[in-house]
Each structure stands twice: as C-alpha cells, then as structure tokens.
Amino acid sequence: MSNVDDELAKALRDSEQAAPAVPAPEAPPPAARPKPNRNLGLLVALLVMAGGILSLVFTSFKDSAVYAKNVDQVVAERDKLQGRNLRVQGILKRGTLVRRDDPCEFRFTMQTKEKNAEIPVRLPRCTVPDNFREVPGMDTEVTTEGALAESGHLEATQVIAKCPTKYEMEQRAQSGEAAPHAAVGEPATTPGL
C-alpha cells in the first residue's frame, strides 16, 4: 500500500473516535389543525353580519316602496295606505282643477272612469305639465305620486298626464274635434283656498 492509503485510513479512524454518532434530525410535526370551535365562531359571526345587512336592506326598502293603485283601491284601503308612498291612476274630475297663488299650489280631484270613487289631490307646485288640462269632451288620464295625508287627500309630489294616442287623435279629427292642446284653457285661480 502506498503512503496515501495509510494516511486516509488513519484519518478515518481519528474522525470516528472524535465525533460521536448523533442521530439524524427528526422531521417537524405536521401543522396543528384549527380547533373546531374556532371555525364555528367564524361561521356564527358571518351569519350575524349577513343577517344584519339583510335586515337593513329590507327595512329601508319598506319605507321607499311605491304602491301603484287605482283611485277606487286607494279609497277602499285609505286607512292601510295612510302615510305611504303611492302612485295613483285615475281621471281628472271636470271643474276641480284650481290653482292657488299664495302659497303656490294646484288642487284637483281624481276619480275612476266609472265615477264611483274619487280622491282630492294637492300638488304644492306653481307649474304642471302642459298636457295636464281640462279638455272639453275628453277625459284627462292622470297619474300622481305622493303620500296619503291624514285628512284623506293625496299630497302629490308629481303629476303625469297621459296624452291621447295617435289613433285616438285621428278618430277625433275625423269627427271634427280639435286637438286637445288647441282647446286648452288655463285652470281657474282661487286666491283663498
């Protein structure tokens, strides 16, 4: 054997005597799972938050809902609908459209086509749509939005008058009637209403 082999053998023996055998390091334990109570608490917290959001949405929606009714339905359910936002459809009763100057306000009565139910309306504005007029020989269909007051009248925030269709106007023109806007007059003004 050569000198190099002897030296290697001696170095190997020395290293075995100097370094005691150490066991290999152990693998770390697997990650601990969260406790079931923690997951249950998170679930309960999420359900409470979802319930709070839903109740907030539904309670605020109830106050802002607008109920669409006809005049006869409003008269029949007057106590139930009091103070609620309504959209009421009907016909302008002839001779009831008046304008008050101080404070500026329009007052009129809406009725059913059959004229079996009516409701007074107050609109606290100085102007109304151009087509919201009494037209001789023609019913003015009206939709109002507002709230039903304790006194029984509708406190309107908006008035929409329906224009006759092109077909209706052609039939009326053939029978010799003028266009509704050509026959328009100003509403009566009553200072002391």
C-alpha positions as CSV (number, residue, x, y, z in Angstrom):
1,M,0.0,0.0,0.0
2,S,1.0,3.5,-0.6
3,N,1.6,6.2,1.9
4,V,-1.6,8.0,0.9
5,D,-3.7,4.9,1.7
6,D,-2.3,4.7,5.1
7,E,-3.0,8.4,5.8
8,L,-6.6,8.1,4.7
9,A,-7.2,5.1,6.8
10,K,-5.7,6.8,9.9
11,A,-7.8,10.0,9.2
12,L,-10.9,7.9,9.0
13,R,-10.2,6.2,12.4
14,D,-9.5,9.5,14.0
15,S,-12.7,11.0,12.8
16,E,-14.7,8.1,14.0
17,Q,-13.2,8.4,17.5
18,A,-13.5,12.2,17.7
19,A,-17.1,12.6,16.5
20,P,-19.7,10.6,18.4
21,A,-22.6,9.3,16.5
22,V,-25.6,11.7,16.5
23,P,-29.0,10.6,15.4
24,A,-30.4,12.2,12.3
25,P,-32.7,15.2,13.0
26,E,-36.4,14.3,13.1
27,A,-39.0,15.8,10.8
28,P,-41.1,18.6,12.3
29,P,-44.5,17.5,13.5
30,P,-47.4,18.3,11.0
31,A,-49.1,21.6,11.3
32,A,-51.7,21.7,14.0
33,R,-55.3,21.9,12.8
34,P,-57.5,24.7,14.0
35,K,-59.9,23.8,16.7
36,P,-63.5,23.1,15.6
37,N,-64.8,25.8,18.0
38,R,-62.8,28.5,16.1
39,N,-64.5,27.6,12.8
40,L,-67.9,27.5,14.4
41,G,-67.3,31.0,15.9
42,L,-66.3,32.4,12.5
43,L,-69.4,30.9,10.9
44,V,-71.7,32.4,13.6
45,A,-70.0,35.8,13.1
46,L,-70.5,35.7,9.3
47,L,-74.2,34.7,9.7
48,V,-74.8,37.5,12.2
49,M,-73.2,40.0,9.7
50,A,-75.3,38.7,6.8
51,G,-78.5,38.9,8.9
52,G,-77.7,42.5,9.8
53,I,-77.2,43.5,6.2
54,L,-80.4,41.8,5.1
55,S,-82.5,43.4,7.8
56,L,-81.0,46.8,7.0
57,V,-81.9,46.4,3.3
58,F,-85.4,45.2,3.9
59,T,-86.3,47.8,6.5
60,S,-85.0,50.7,4.3
61,F,-86.8,49.3,1.2
62,K,-90.1,49.2,3.0
63,D,-90.1,53.0,3.5
64,S,-89.1,53.7,0.0
65,A,-91.5,51.4,-1.8
66,V,-94.1,53.0,-4.0
67,Y,-97.5,51.3,-4.2
68,A,-99.3,51.6,-7.6
69,K,-103.1,51.8,-7.1
70,N,-106.2,53.0,-8.8
71,V,-108.4,55.6,-7.2
72,D,-111.0,53.1,-6.1
73,Q,-108.3,50.9,-4.4
74,V,-106.9,53.9,-2.5
75,V,-110.4,54.9,-1.3
76,A,-111.1,51.3,-0.2
77,E,-107.8,50.9,1.6
78,R,-107.4,54.5,2.9
79,D,-106.5,53.6,6.5
80,K,-104.0,51.0,5.4
81,L,-102.3,53.2,2.9
82,Q,-102.1,56.4,5.0
83,G,-98.6,57.9,5.0
84,R,-97.2,55.5,2.4
85,N,-95.8,56.5,-1.0
86,L,-98.4,55.9,-3.6
87,R,-98.7,56.1,-7.4
88,V,-102.4,56.7,-8.1
89,Q,-104.0,56.4,-11.5
90,G,-107.4,57.9,-12.4
91,I,-109.3,60.6,-14.4
92,L,-109.2,64.4,-13.7
93,K,-112.7,65.3,-12.5
94,R,-114.1,68.1,-14.6
95,G,-114.3,71.5,-12.9
96,T,-111.9,70.7,-10.0
97,L,-108.6,71.9,-11.3
98,V,-107.7,75.1,-9.5
99,R,-104.5,77.0,-8.9
100,R,-103.8,78.8,-5.6
101,D,-101.2,81.6,-5.7
102,D,-100.1,82.0,-2.1
103,P,-98.6,79.5,-1.4
104,C,-98.4,78.3,-4.9
105,E,-100.4,75.1,-5.2
106,F,-102.7,73.1,-7.6
107,R,-105.7,71.3,-6.3
108,F,-107.9,68.9,-8.1
109,T,-109.9,65.7,-7.7
110,M,-109.2,62.3,-9.3
111,Q,-111.9,59.8,-10.0
112,T,-112.4,56.4,-11.6
113,K,-113.7,56.1,-15.2
114,E,-117.0,54.9,-13.7
115,K,-117.1,58.0,-11.5
116,N,-117.9,55.8,-8.4
117,A,-114.8,56.8,-6.3
118,E,-112.8,60.0,-6.0
119,I,-109.9,61.4,-4.0
120,P,-108.8,65.0,-3.6
121,V,-105.2,65.9,-4.6
122,R,-102.9,68.8,-3.6
123,L,-99.7,69.5,-5.6
124,P,-97.5,72.1,-3.9
125,R,-96.0,73.5,-7.1
126,C,-96.5,76.5,-9.3
127,T,-96.3,74.6,-12.6
128,V,-97.9,71.4,-14.0
129,P,-97.2,69.5,-17.3
130,D,-98.5,71.3,-20.4
131,N,-100.9,68.4,-21.2
132,F,-102.4,68.5,-17.7
133,R,-105.5,70.5,-18.5
134,E,-109.3,70.0,-18.7
135,V,-110.2,69.4,-22.4
136,P,-113.9,69.7,-23.4
137,G,-115.3,66.4,-24.4
138,M,-112.3,64.4,-23.4
139,D,-111.2,62.7,-20.2
140,T,-107.7,63.6,-18.9
141,E,-106.0,60.5,-17.6
142,V,-103.7,61.3,-14.7
143,T,-101.1,59.5,-12.6
144,T,-100.0,61.2,-9.4
145,E,-97.2,60.2,-7.0
146,G,-97.3,61.2,-3.4
147,A,-98.4,60.2,0.1
148,L,-101.9,59.9,1.5
149,A,-102.4,62.5,4.3
150,E,-104.4,62.0,7.5
151,S,-107.1,64.3,6.2
152,G,-107.7,61.9,3.3
153,H,-106.2,63.9,0.4
154,L,-103.2,62.8,-1.6
155,E,-100.2,65.2,-1.1
156,A,-98.7,64.8,-4.6
157,T,-95.1,65.3,-5.5
158,Q,-95.5,64.6,-9.2
159,V,-98.4,64.7,-11.7
160,I,-98.2,63.0,-15.1
161,A,-101.0,63.4,-17.6
162,K,-101.5,60.8,-20.4
163,C,-101.7,62.1,-23.9
164,P,-104.2,60.5,-26.3
165,T,-102.6,58.1,-28.8
166,K,-102.2,59.0,-32.5
167,Y,-105.0,56.6,-33.3
168,E,-107.4,58.3,-30.9
169,M,-106.4,61.7,-32.3
170,E,-107.1,60.6,-35.9
171,Q,-110.6,59.4,-34.9
172,R,-111.4,62.6,-33.1
173,A,-110.1,64.7,-36.0
174,Q,-112.4,62.7,-38.4
175,S,-115.3,63.5,-36.2
176,G,-114.4,67.3,-36.3
177,E,-112.8,67.7,-32.9
178,A,-109.8,69.9,-32.4
179,A,-106.5,68.6,-30.9
180,P,-106.6,68.7,-27.1
181,H,-103.8,71.2,-26.8
182,A,-105.5,73.6,-29.1
183,A,-108.6,73.7,-26.9
184,V,-106.6,74.1,-23.7
185,G,-107.6,76.8,-21.2
186,E,-105.9,77.9,-18.0
187,P,-107.1,76.4,-14.7
188,A,-109.2,78.6,-12.5
189,T,-107.3,80.6,-9.9
190,T,-108.7,80.8,-6.5
191,P,-106.8,83.1,-4.1
192,G,-108.4,82.0,-0.8
193,L,-108.1,78.2,-1.0
